[in-house]
Amino acid sequence: MTAERIVVRAIEAFERDVVLRLPFRFGVITLREAPQAYLRAYVERPDGRGAWGHAAELMVPKWFDKNPALSNEQNFDQLRRSIGMARRLYLDQDRPATAAELDRSVDAEQRRRLEGENGLVAGYGPALVARAVLDGLCRLEEIPFYEAVRRNRIGLVTGLLPGDLAGFDVDRFLNSLEPRTSIEARHTVGLADPVTEAEVAEPVGDGLPESLEAVIARYGHRYFKIKVSGDTDADRERLAAIAAILDRAGDYRITLDGNEQFADLAALDDFLQRLGAEPKLARFMASILYVEQPLQRARALEQPLGRLAGRHAFIIDESDADLDSFVRARDLGYRGVSSKTCKGLYRSLLNAARCRHWDGAGEGRFFLSGEDLTTQAGIAVQQDLALVSLLGLTHVERNGHHYVNGMAGGTTAEMDGFARAHPDLYDRDRTGLHLRIEDGRISIGSLGCIGYATGATPDYDAMRPMTF
């Protein structure tokens, strides 16, 4: 089917502060607060009909750019400038084009102008605007996100595919995608998180779980993402405490997230071997699905994993700064790459196509993982859940609902609107709007609504306009 051609006539950017209920320590930072970016984009057909689309994403410091010389505020400004440049580039495109054509054109031009800058920062703005544009397209055509992708109304054609996908039948691939109605939530255990109730030194007292023990009792998780620091002695003691809780809870699966904490392969090899030799961690280590981004991004794609690749599956996350990053990682022994809407929904689709293509060529099993950048209740978590669902993922890391008390900062009317539009996804009570997780699963059937998983819209009047 011919894809719709559109022009983006307006893009408005806002932000709202998000304060965490619990500190979240990952890598080199302990996050306590950050602004969330909100966008609305007006897309128009050549016949003059138009619609507004929406997107949102937390602006997380020390993930996109981990340069210790930069303050959190400087990291926020980097992301604001990325949004501002992408906004200008989209509005400069006055010739009708498909959503995928617009994304590829703007992303390529922004990276050209920011050559030498951090690739994750450069891609943040285009990725966010692309989601708002796609939401507007879906609303204009009055179809759900799932239908827009499966019928290729986005216009992802051969000419937009990277060279390694030459000859790939993209229409057939997109049409084969089947969204799910629920997905397992993989709970994140941060480096500063209490494991047992006895370790909760200063209770928040907001009725939500604070320890891993309480999280499992409340939500019934079976999948977990464990952050590691790279300090073997400290990690071994902490992981043994976590394993004791998980071993009692029943069947479980885990992923380890290195967050770039290992300097080289030798340090990583020693770390994994020492953990593997610990009797208390026998079941824990046997439950590992994959290890995420253990090496620093500057070195991760410079050397093959070698024998390590035969022991565990490894994936890249922070190293996935460019469209060809997954190809380079595959050649070094990595088996997977993270899907994050902050890196671009089209990149996730193309990386999923690569997995299908490479698997079909007999190169082994390759996969995408669903990872979370503290997506918040509302549009951010909804659009990410819809994407990973369509990609066929069976579990996804979710952590925003644990570290933030629901739709923090949202107005009463806003929370009521999201609760009505997505009654399977949220619990609404006097304390706020919270992601609903039951027996370890998130129900997401309501995300098949008109638009890009946006059955309700944010209250922009309660936000401040973003300045670039």
C-alpha positions as CSV (number, residue, x, y, z in Angstrom):
1,M,0.0,0.0,0.0
2,T,1.2,3.5,-0.8
3,A,2.4,5.4,2.3
4,E,0.9,8.7,3.2
5,R,3.0,11.8,2.4
6,I,2.9,14.6,5.0
7,V,4.5,17.9,5.9
8,V,5.2,18.9,9.5
9,R,3.8,22.3,10.0
10,A,4.4,22.9,13.7
11,I,6.3,21.4,16.6
12,E,5.9,22.6,20.2
13,A,8.2,21.5,23.0
14,F,7.5,21.5,26.8
15,E,9.0,20.0,29.9
16,R,8.0,19.1,33.4
17,D,10.2,18.2,36.4
18,V,10.1,14.6,37.7
19,V,11.3,13.9,41.2
20,L,12.1,10.3,42.1
21,R,10.7,8.7,45.2
22,L,13.8,6.5,45.4
23,P,17.3,7.3,44.3
24,F,18.3,5.2,41.2
25,R,22.0,4.4,41.0
26,F,23.3,3.2,37.6
27,G,26.9,3.4,36.3
28,V,28.5,6.7,37.5
29,I,25.3,8.5,38.7
30,T,22.7,8.4,41.3
31,L,19.6,9.9,39.8
32,R,17.2,11.9,42.0
33,E,15.4,14.2,39.6
34,A,15.2,15.1,35.9
35,P,13.0,17.0,33.5
36,Q,10.7,15.1,31.1
37,A,10.4,16.4,27.6
38,Y,7.0,16.6,25.8
39,L,6.4,17.3,22.2
40,R,3.4,17.9,20.0
41,A,3.7,18.0,16.2
42,Y,1.1,19.1,13.7
43,V,1.3,17.0,10.5
44,E,-0.6,17.9,7.3
45,R,-1.6,16.1,4.1
46,P,-1.2,17.9,0.8
47,D,-5.0,18.3,0.8
48,G,-4.8,20.5,3.9
49,R,-6.1,18.0,6.5
50,G,-4.0,17.7,9.6
51,A,-3.6,16.3,13.1
52,W,-1.5,16.8,16.2
53,G,0.8,14.0,17.4
54,H,2.5,13.6,20.8
55,A,5.6,12.1,22.4
56,A,7.4,12.3,25.7
57,E,10.8,11.2,27.1
58,L,12.7,11.7,30.3
59,M,16.0,13.7,29.9
60,V,18.4,11.5,31.8
61,P,21.8,12.8,32.7
62,K,25.0,10.7,32.5
63,W,23.5,8.1,30.1
64,F,23.5,9.7,26.7
65,D,26.8,11.5,27.5
66,K,28.8,10.2,30.5
67,N,31.5,12.8,30.4
68,P,32.2,13.5,34.1
69,A,33.2,17.1,33.3
70,L,29.6,17.9,32.4
71,S,27.1,18.7,35.0
72,N,23.5,17.3,35.0
73,E,22.3,20.7,33.8
74,Q,24.7,20.6,30.9
75,N,23.5,17.2,30.0
76,F,19.9,18.5,30.0
77,D,20.9,21.3,27.8
78,Q,22.6,18.9,25.4
79,L,19.2,17.1,25.0
80,R,17.3,20.3,24.7
81,R,19.6,21.5,21.9
82,S,19.2,18.1,20.2
83,I,15.4,18.6,20.2
84,G,15.7,22.2,19.0
85,M,17.8,21.2,16.1
86,A,15.6,18.4,15.1
87,R,12.5,20.7,15.4
88,R,14.1,23.2,12.9
89,L,15.1,20.5,10.5
90,Y,11.7,18.9,10.4
91,L,10.0,22.3,9.9
92,D,12.4,23.0,7.0
93,Q,11.2,20.0,5.1
94,D,8.4,21.6,3.1
95,R,8.1,18.9,0.5
96,P,5.6,16.1,1.4
97,A,7.3,12.9,2.4
98,T,6.6,9.7,4.2
99,A,7.2,9.5,8.0
100,A,10.2,7.2,7.4
101,E,11.7,9.5,4.8
102,L,11.4,12.4,7.1
103,D,13.1,10.5,9.9
104,R,16.0,9.3,7.8
105,S,16.5,12.8,6.2
106,V,16.4,14.7,9.5
107,D,18.5,12.2,11.5
108,A,21.2,12.0,8.8
109,E,21.4,15.8,8.5
110,Q,21.5,16.3,12.3
111,R,24.3,13.8,12.7
112,R,26.2,15.5,9.8
113,R,25.9,18.9,11.5
114,L,26.9,17.4,14.9
115,E,29.7,15.3,13.5
116,G,32.1,14.5,16.3
117,E,29.5,14.9,19.0
118,N,28.0,12.1,21.0
119,G,25.8,9.9,18.7
120,L,23.2,9.2,21.4
121,V,22.7,12.9,22.1
122,A,22.5,13.7,18.4
123,G,19.9,11.1,17.8
124,Y,17.7,12.0,20.8
125,G,15.9,14.9,19.3
126,P,15.1,13.2,15.9
127,A,13.9,10.1,17.7
128,L,11.5,12.1,19.9
129,V,10.1,14.2,17.0
130,A,9.7,11.1,14.9
131,R,7.4,9.5,17.4
132,A,5.2,12.7,17.6
133,V,5.1,12.8,13.8
134,L,4.0,9.1,13.6
135,D,1.4,9.7,16.2
136,G,0.0,12.6,14.2
137,L,0.0,10.4,11.0
138,C,-1.9,7.7,12.8
139,R,-4.4,10.2,14.1
140,L,-4.8,11.7,10.7
141,E,-5.5,8.4,9.1
142,E,-7.5,7.2,12.2
143,I,-5.5,4.0,12.5
144,P,-3.6,2.4,15.4
145,F,0.3,2.4,15.4
146,Y,0.2,-1.3,14.9
147,E,-1.7,-1.0,11.7
148,A,0.4,1.9,10.4
149,V,3.6,-0.2,10.8
150,R,2.2,-3.6,9.6
151,R,0.6,-2.0,6.5
152,N,3.8,0.1,6.0
153,R,1.9,3.4,6.0
154,I,5.2,4.7,7.4
155,G,6.9,4.3,4.1
156,L,9.9,2.1,5.1
157,V,11.0,1.2,1.6
158,T,14.1,-0.5,0.1
159,G,15.8,2.8,-0.6
160,L,15.8,3.7,3.1
161,L,17.2,0.3,4.2
162,P,20.9,0.1,5.2
163,G,23.2,-1.8,2.8
164,D,23.3,-4.9,4.9
165,L,19.6,-5.4,4.3
166,A,19.8,-5.3,0.5
167,G,17.1,-7.5,-1.0
168,F,15.2,-7.8,2.2
169,D,11.4,-8.0,1.8
170,V,10.5,-5.2,4.3
171,D,6.8,-5.3,3.5
172,R,6.6,-9.0,4.3
173,F,8.5,-8.5,7.5
174,L,6.4,-5.6,8.7
175,N,3.2,-7.4,7.9
176,S,4.4,-10.5,9.9
177,L,4.7,-8.5,13.1
178,E,2.0,-9.3,15.7
179,P,1.4,-7.1,18.8
180,R,0.8,-8.8,22.1
181,T,-1.9,-7.9,24.7
182,S,0.4,-8.3,27.6
183,I,4.1,-8.5,28.4
184,E,6.3,-9.6,31.3
185,A,7.8,-6.7,33.3
186,R,11.6,-7.1,34.0
187,H,12.2,-5.3,37.3
188,T,15.4,-3.3,37.6
189,V,17.5,-3.7,40.8
190,G,19.7,-0.6,41.0
191,L,23.1,-0.4,42.7
192,A,21.6,1.5,45.7
193,D,18.4,-0.5,46.0
194,P,17.6,-2.2,49.3
195,V,17.2,-6.0,48.8
196,T,15.4,-6.9,52.0
197,E,12.8,-4.9,54.1
198,A,15.4,-4.8,56.9
199,E,17.7,-2.7,54.6
200,V,15.1,0.1,54.2
201,A,16.8,2.6,56.5
202,E,14.5,5.6,55.8
203,P,11.2,4.4,54.5
204,V,9.4,6.7,52.0
205,G,6.1,5.5,53.4
206,D,4.0,6.2,50.3
207,G,2.5,2.7,50.2
208,L,4.6,1.5,47.3
209,P,7.3,-1.2,47.6
210,E,10.9,0.0,48.3
211,S,12.9,-3.3,48.7
212,L,13.3,-6.1,46.2
213,E,11.6,-8.3,48.6
214,A,8.5,-6.1,48.7
215,V,8.5,-5.6,44.9
216,I,8.2,-9.3,44.3
217,A,5.5,-9.6,46.9
218,R,3.5,-6.7,45.3
219,Y,4.0,-7.4,41.6
220,G,5.0,-11.1,41.3
221,H,7.9,-10.5,38.9
222,R,9.7,-13.4,37.3
223,Y,12.2,-11.3,35.2
224,F,14.9,-9.0,36.7
225,K,17.6,-6.7,35.5
226,I,20.5,-6.5,37.9
227,K,22.9,-3.5,37.7
228,V,26.5,-4.4,38.5
229,S,29.3,-2.1,39.4
230,G,32.4,-4.0,38.1
231,D,33.8,-4.2,41.7
232,T,33.9,-8.0,42.0
233,D,34.0,-8.2,45.8
234,A,31.2,-5.7,46.4
235,D,29.1,-7.1,43.6
236,R,29.6,-10.7,44.7
237,E,28.2,-9.9,48.2
238,R,25.3,-7.9,46.9
239,L,24.4,-10.4,44.2
240,A,24.5,-13.2,46.8
241,A,21.9,-11.3,48.8
242,I,19.8,-10.8,45.7
243,A,20.1,-14.4,44.7
244,A,18.9,-15.5,48.1
245,I,15.7,-13.6,47.6
246,L,15.1,-14.7,44.0
247,D,15.9,-18.4,44.8
248,R,13.1,-18.4,47.4
249,A,10.7,-16.6,45.0
250,G,10.4,-19.4,42.5
251,D,11.3,-19.6,38.8
252,Y,13.1,-16.5,37.5
253,R,15.3,-15.1,34.7
254,I,17.8,-12.3,34.9
255,T,19.9,-10.0,32.8
256,L,23.0,-8.3,34.0
257,D,23.7,-4.6,33.1
258,G,27.3,-3.5,33.2
259,N,26.5,0.1,32.2
260,E,30.1,0.4,30.8
261,Q,31.7,-0.3,34.1
262,F,34.4,-2.7,32.8
263,A,37.6,-1.3,31.3
264,D,38.5,-4.3,29.2
265,L,37.6,-8.0,28.3
266,A,40.1,-9.3,30.9
267,A,38.4,-7.5,33.7
268,L,35.0,-8.7,32.5
269,D,36.2,-12.3,32.1
270,D,37.6,-12.3,35.6
271,F,34.4,-10.9,37.0
272,L,32.2,-13.5,35.4
273,Q,34.5,-16.4,36.3
274,R,34.7,-15.4,39.9
275,L,30.9,-15.0,40.1
276,G,30.5,-18.4,38.4
277,A,32.7,-20.0,41.1
278,E,30.5,-18.8,43.9
279,P,28.2,-21.7,45.1
280,K,25.6,-19.2,46.4
281,L,25.3,-17.8,42.9
282,A,24.9,-21.2,41.0
283,R,21.2,-20.8,40.2
284,F,21.5,-17.1,39.7
285,M,24.3,-17.4,37.1
286,A,22.4,-20.2,35.4
287,S,19.4,-17.9,35.0
288,I,21.3,-15.2,33.0
289,L,19.7,-14.5,29.6
290,Y,22.3,-12.0,28.5
291,V,24.8,-9.4,29.7
292,E,24.2,-5.8,28.6
293,Q,26.9,-3.3,27.6
294,P,29.7,-4.4,30.0
295,L,32.5,-2.5,28.2
296,Q,33.0,1.3,27.9
297,R,31.4,2.5,24.7
298,A,34.7,3.9,23.5
299,R,36.2,0.4,23.5
300,A,33.3,-1.9,23.2
301,L,33.3,-2.1,19.4
302,E,37.1,-2.3,19.0
303,Q,37.8,-6.0,19.9
304,P,36.1,-9.4,19.5
305,L,34.5,-10.9,22.6
306,G,36.3,-14.2,21.8
307,R,35.7,-17.0,24.2
308,L,33.3,-14.9,26.3
309,A,30.8,-15.0,23.5
310,G,30.5,-18.8,24.0
311,R,29.7,-18.4,27.7
312,H,26.9,-15.8,27.7
313,A,25.0,-13.8,25.1
314,F,26.1,-10.1,25.1
315,I,24.2,-7.1,23.8
316,I,25.1,-3.5,23.2
317,D,23.1,-0.5,24.6
318,E,25.2,2.7,25.0
319,S,27.4,1.5,22.1
320,D,24.3,1.6,19.8
321,A,25.0,5.2,18.8
322,D,24.6,4.8,15.0
323,L,22.5,2.9,12.5
324,D,25.3,0.5,11.7
325,S,26.4,-0.1,15.4
326,F,24.6,-3.5,15.6
327,V,26.3,-4.7,12.4
328,R,29.7,-3.9,13.9
329,A,28.8,-5.5,17.2
330,R,27.6,-8.7,15.5
331,D,31.0,-9.1,13.8
332,L,32.6,-8.9,17.3
333,G,30.4,-11.7,18.8
334,Y,27.5,-9.7,20.2
335,R,24.1,-11.4,19.8
336,G,21.8,-8.5,20.5
337,V,21.0,-4.9,20.8
338,S,18.6,-2.9,23.0
339,S,15.4,-1.4,21.7
340,K,14.7,2.1,23.2
341,T,12.4,4.7,21.8
342,C,14.9,7.3,22.8
343,K,17.3,5.9,20.2
344,G,14.6,5.8,17.5
345,L,11.7,3.6,16.7
346,Y,12.9,3.2,13.1
347,R,16.2,1.9,14.3
348,S,14.4,-0.7,16.4
349,L,12.4,-1.8,13.4
350,L,15.5,-2.0,11.2
351,N,17.5,-3.9,13.9
352,A,14.6,-6.3,14.2
353,A,14.7,-6.8,10.4
354,R,18.4,-7.6,10.7
355,C,17.7,-10.2,13.3
356,R,15.2,-11.9,11.0
357,H,17.5,-11.5,8.0
358,W,20.6,-12.9,9.8
359,D,18.7,-15.7,11.5
360,G,17.3,-16.7,8.1
361,A,20.8,-16.8,6.6
362,G,21.9,-19.3,9.2
363,E,24.2,-17.0,11.1
364,G,22.8,-18.0,14.5
365,R,20.2,-16.4,16.8
366,F,20.2,-12.6,17.1
367,F,17.7,-10.7,19.2
368,L,16.5,-7.3,20.4
369,S,16.0,-6.6,24.1
370,G,13.5,-4.2,25.6
371,E,15.4,-1.8,27.9
372,D,14.0,1.2,29.8
373,L,15.3,4.6,30.3
374,T,13.0,5.3,33.2
375,T,10.0,5.8,30.9
376,Q,7.3,7.5,32.9
377,A,3.5,6.9,33.2
378,G,1.8,8.4,30.2
379,I,2.9,8.7,26.6
380,A,6.5,7.7,27.2
381,V,5.9,4.3,28.7
382,Q,2.9,3.6,26.3
383,Q,4.8,4.2,23.1
384,D,7.8,2.1,24.3
385,L,5.5,-0.7,25.3
386,A,3.7,-0.6,22.0
387,L,6.9,-0.8,20.1
388,V,8.4,-3.7,22.0
389,S,5.1,-5.5,21.8
390,L,5.0,-5.2,18.1
391,L,8.6,-6.4,17.8
392,G,7.5,-9.6,19.5
393,L,9.4,-9.2,22.7
394,T,8.1,-11.3,25.6
395,H,9.6,-9.2,28.4
396,V,10.8,-5.7,28.9
397,E,12.7,-3.8,31.5
398,R,10.4,-1.4,33.4
399,N,11.7,0.8,36.1
400,G,10.0,4.2,35.9
401,H,7.0,3.1,38.0
402,H,9.3,1.9,40.8
403,Y,11.6,5.0,41.1
404,V,8.8,7.6,40.5
405,N,5.5,7.7,42.3
406,G,3.2,7.3,39.3
407,M,2.5,10.2,37.0
408,A,4.4,12.6,39.2
409,G,3.6,16.2,38.4
410,G,0.5,15.3,36.3
411,T,-2.7,17.2,36.9
412,T,-5.8,15.5,38.2
413,A,-7.6,15.9,34.9
414,E,-4.6,14.5,33.1
415,M,-4.4,11.4,35.3
416,D,-8.1,10.8,35.0
417,G,-7.9,11.0,31.2
418,F,-5.1,8.4,30.9
419,A,-6.9,6.1,33.4
420,R,-10.1,6.2,31.3
421,A,-8.2,5.7,28.0
422,H,-6.0,2.8,29.3
423,P,-7.9,1.1,32.1
424,D,-5.9,-2.2,31.7
425,L,-2.5,-0.4,31.9
426,Y,-3.0,1.9,35.0
427,D,-4.4,1.9,38.5
428,R,-6.0,5.2,39.4
429,D,-6.6,6.1,43.1
430,R,-6.4,9.1,45.4
431,T,-2.6,8.8,45.4
432,G,-2.2,9.1,41.7
433,L,-1.9,7.1,38.5
434,H,0.3,4.0,38.6
435,L,1.4,1.3,36.1
436,R,-0.5,-1.9,36.9
437,I,1.6,-5.0,37.1
438,E,-0.1,-8.3,38.1
439,D,1.6,-11.7,38.3
440,G,4.6,-10.0,36.8
441,R,2.8,-8.9,33.6
442,I,1.6,-5.6,32.1
443,S,-1.7,-5.7,30.2
444,I,-1.4,-3.5,27.1
445,G,-4.4,-4.2,24.9
446,S,-5.6,-0.6,25.1
447,L,-2.5,0.5,23.3
448,G,-4.1,-0.6,20.1
449,C,-6.1,2.7,20.1
450,I,-6.1,5.3,17.3
451,G,-2.7,7.0,17.2
452,Y,0.7,5.8,18.5
453,A,-0.5,4.3,21.7
454,T,-1.9,7.6,22.8
455,G,-5.5,7.3,24.0
456,A,-5.1,10.5,26.0
457,T,-2.9,13.6,25.7
458,P,-0.8,15.5,28.3
459,D,-1.9,18.7,30.0
460,Y,0.5,21.1,28.2
461,D,-0.9,24.1,30.1
462,A,0.6,22.6,33.3
463,M,4.1,22.5,31.8
464,R,6.7,25.1,30.9
465,P,7.7,25.8,27.3
466,M,11.1,24.4,26.5
467,T,13.9,26.8,25.6
468,F,16.7,25.6,23.3
